[in-house]
Each structure stands twice: as structure tokens, then as C-alpha cells.
Amino acid sequence: IIDPHRVRSRWGTSEDVERILNDGLEMHELCFQKRADLKGAYAIAHPQITLTDPLRFFVTQFEDVIVNPQIVRQTGHKLVKMEKCMSYPDSRWAKVPRSHKCVVSYQTIEETEDGGYTITGVRTRDLKGLEAEVWQHEIDHLDATYIYDREEREPDQGAGDDGKVPSA
């Protein structure tokens, strides 16, 4: 896993299927790698392993390959949970507000009749709880946003004279 960066991922296309499958295998293995006090990850996003043309996909520990995900709708009701990230293994936990429920659209990879692979049509899915949190976290990686960008801070943490927290 490489250091965090601000390179946004690009949408995956049918020309990227082989790369998605190859990099996806490495990413799946990383889900089980111990880093600092983390025992692994629920998922790994492609920008966490490459600066060179990162693609908009992530892989879960359950071998799901999620391509071109985006949040379609989310509840205004946010829960603040403690999060940590494989990109920052030696950093502190952060209080991150996430929507408890969201609807996402995405594609995945399917085997074709001739034994090849293709990107599917767009699917939608209702998520809630931990699964919604994980998808939001990974989509943030794809958009070059990190947990410390979303962190809920106490009014006196890093606040200026006006009480506002400076943006990073």
C-alpha cells in the first residue's frame, strides 16, 4: 500500500478488465495484511496501490470487485464512528461521520460465455450499517478524499480564532 495521494481515479472501461483482475488479486491479498495495529481491511481501493493511472474500483475481503461505484443517494442521518485506514497505518483513529444508509450504483466483472471477462451493466444496491460505511470510505479513496478530510473535530482542535477548522 502506497502513501496517500491526491490523484483521482478514472472510470474503468472494458479495455481495463485485465488490469482490474490482475491488480484486484493483489488488492484482495492486501485485505488480509497486518499493518501497524490493523489486522487487515474490509476493502482496498485501487488508488491505494498505484499513482499511475488509478482506476475507479475497489476489492473487498469477500472477493467482490466493485467497478465505477458512486453514491446515488444517502440519508442525512450520519453516525460518527472511529475509523482507521491502511493508508495511514501508524496514524491515530479518526471520528468520521458517515451516512447510516445509502444507495450506490456500480458495475462488476463477469465471466463471458467464451471464458473471457467483461464489465457488467450498471447495478444499484441499498446499503446500511457497516457495509454503507465501508463503501463510503472506499469511494472517498477513489475521489482522493481521506478520513482526516472528513474527520469530526472538537471545536478546540486546530481551530482558529473564529472557531473554524482550517481546511487541508
N, C-alpha and C positions, 0 to 999 in steps of 0.2 A: 504494500500500500504506500502510495507516494504522499508527499506533503500536500496539504490543501492548496488549491489554486483558484483563480477566478476565470477559468476558461469554461464557457458554457458548452454543453454538449449539443451536437447537431442531431436531427431526426435520422433514425435508421431507415434504410431503404432495402429493397431486395438485393442490391449489389453488396450489402454489408452482412448478409446472412452468415457466410463462412467466418468472418471476423467475430461476429456476435457469438457464434457457437464456440470458437476457439478461446476467445477471451473469457467467455462465460464459464468454461471449465475451470480456468484459473481462479475466477472470482468465487465460484462455488467452494473451492478448497479454502480460500481465504476466510470464508464464513466460519470456519472451524479453527482458525489460527488464534492462539492466545497472544494478546498484545497488552503489555503492562498488566493492569488489574482486570482487563476484559477477557472473558473466556471464549469469545467469539462474537459473531454478529448475526442478526436476523437476516441481513441482506448486505450486498456490496454493490455500489453504483460504478459504472464504467469510468467516470472521471476520477475515481479513487485509485485507478491503476495506470492511467495514462494522461499525459499532457498533449500527446499527438492525436489530434482529431478525435476527441472523446465522443462517443455515441450516446444517444439518449436511451439507455437501458440499464436495468439492474437485475441481479440474480439473487434469489432467496436461498436460505439454507435448505429449503424443500425442493430445490432444483427448478423452481419456476423462473422462466426467462421473461421479463416484463419489458416490452419494447414500446417506446414513444408514449410513456404514461403522462397523463395530465389530470389535474383535479378539475372536474366539471362543476361540482357544487360541494359546499361544505357548510356544516352548521356553524352558527355564530357562537354556540356554546363551546368554549375552549376549556380544556383541563390542563393544568400546569403539572408537568411530570419532570422528574430528573432524567436527563439524557446524557449519554457519553457517546463518543464516536471513534471508530477505528482510525480515522484520520488524525485524531488528537489523542493517542493512547496515554500519554503522560500528563494530560491536562485534567483539570477539575471537571466534576459533573456540573451540568447547567440546568437551570429551571427553564423549561421550554413550553410555552403554551401551544397546544395542538387541538384542532377540532376533534371532538369525540367521534363524529360521523362525517363521512364524505362519500361522494360518488366520483369514481375515476373512469377515464377511458384509457384504453391501452391496446396494444397488439402483443402477439407472442409468436413463437416459432412452431411450425407444424411440419411433420414429415409428409412428403407428397407421395403419390402412388408409385412414382418411378424411383423412390428411395432417396430423393433429394430433400431439401428443406426450403420452406418459404415463410415469409411474414404473413400472418393472418390478417383478415379484415379487422376493423376496429370493434372492440368489445367494451361493454360498460360493466361496472361492478359496484355494489354498495358495500362500503367498509365501515367497521366500527371498532372501537377499543384499540387494542394493541396493533392489530393489522392496519387500521387507519393511521395510527401514529408512525408505523414503520414506513408505509408508502409515502406519507408527507415528508419524512426525514430523507428518504432516498430521492424523491422528486426535487427536494431542495438541493441535493448534491448535483443533480442534472442541470439545475438553474444557477449553479455556482453560489449557493447560499449555504451557510453553515450554522450549526446550533448556536454559536456565540453571536451570530447576527440576529437571531430570534429570541435570545435569552431574555427572560423577565428579570429585571434588576430591581433591587431595593432602591428607594429614592436617593439614598446617600452613596450608592456605589457608582463612582465615576461621574456623578452629576456635577454640572457646572453651577455657577451662582444662580441661574434661573431654574435649577432643579431638573433640567433636561439632560438626558444621557447623550453624549456626543455620538454621532454615527461613525461607524468604522470605515 
